[in-house]
Amino acid sequence: MYQPTQCAAPQITGPKQGEITASSYLNGRYELSGSYSPLPHLLVRVSTGSLRSDSRDVRDSTYYRGHHYDLGLGTYWRLGSQGVVGGLGGFGQARNEASYSRGGFILSYPTRYELDARYNKLFGEVYGIIQGGDVVSFGAAYRITQVRFTTLTDRAIPLELSSMTRGEPMLFMRVRLGDGPFEDRPLQLQAAWGTSATFGYDDKNQQPTYSLGARELLQGRGYTTVGITIFPHCLFHRSQ
């Protein structure tokens, strides 16, 4: 029900540079984001995404649906000719719905979940990128996200969870496509791996504290994404 989003870590190193990225998560979720630097060391970013996965069996009411948007401001600084560090902060909103069953054995029935979650979030992120030449770059990012639920129900019954704070590290590798120096190449491919875990939550020690539906949200999550980025300023330079 809580869907972590990948860290931004934009590959921007100077003013008037921008990037547009389309990403896909392995669970079928999609995300579109854009970052731009209007002034030296200033970043503006927006992202949006959605997920819709319904069972193909008409007898099965399993589904996962959701959408979100994030807005952020940040900064970046070059470290020599091969490195970039930066940070962003911002806010966002999301709504996710899910219907599924878990458990159930010979003498017991499965537990049915029909979750509806709407939440606001605040986040802060730091990141670093190292270029390994004119083709490949590597990096890491770490985001802290505070989630505050405005609606959280299971089968229309309110759950006791009102907020949570999560730590979300990410590693990524990028390959720049095109000719010429690294920063003049207009296309980039990315693969990223990240996790998200609730601070202070241990499922084994806190089972009596939260209901099954709330524990579903508090548990850790992992994700893998692949994406492609376009750098409009590189295309503009090439047309001159």
Buried (B, 14 or more C-beta within 10 A) or exposed (E): BBBBBBBBBBBBBEEEBBBBBEBBBEEEBBBBBBBBBEEEEBBBBBBBBBBEEEEEEEEEEBBBBBBBBBEBEBBBEBEEEEBBBBBBBBEBBBBBBBBBBEEEEEEEEEEBBBBBBBBBBBBBBBBBBEBEEBEEBEBBBBBBBBBEBEEBBBEEEEBEBEEBBBBBBBBBBBEBEBEEEBBBBBBBEBEBBBBBBBEEBEEEEEEEEBEEBBBBBBEEBEBEBEBBBBBBBBEEEEEE
